[in-house]
């Protein structure tokens, strides 16, 4: 697949639309984002931003330690994401507290990066759908979906965890039906990469057309 080039006809100075890319854990969001990038799309990975805002010495990490205690740090003083994950996927209140610390900082960084990327649109990959008010910041919501049994198997293999742990992680997210109800577009990732790639190409063309880009 080659990069899709286009000529802009959007009004000068108009903000670049953001498209929210989300989906359940282990449904294939990273694969989809990379396929969009091969076509020339600009992508922002909020999972990487979430790592950037909690580096040692950051306000984000200090706030997390204040809430959860120094036990969530590793020997080098960095955040032990595995320990923190175990806490928040078992405790809904803890998860809400973590989101209250990290989500505002993530959203601010997304806005800052999106303003500098340019292009016909910016794809923002978000591991978990955030609160509903954030939906208004996006032109469209694109959900990556797969059958629950496939998702469970992928998660167990990816994280090397047992079925019970994988189910806890899946159950901690909003239900599949709720994600799909918020979607403007859906990519089905039950098959091989070629099937996913064809869906990405079709959506990329549609997003270019919507923003007045012509090949």
Secondary structure, DSSP 4 states (H G I P E B T S, - for coil): ------B--SPTTPPPEEEEEEESTTSSHHHHHHHHHHTT-EEEEHHHHHHHTTSTT-HHHHHHHHHH-GGGB-TTSSB-HHHHHHHHTT-HHHHHHHHHHHHHHHHHHHHHHHHHH-SSEEEEE-SS---GGGGGG-SEEEEEE--HHHHHHHHHHHHT--HHHHHHHHHTSPPHHHHHHH-SEEEE-SS-HHHHHHHHHHHHHHHHHHTT-B-
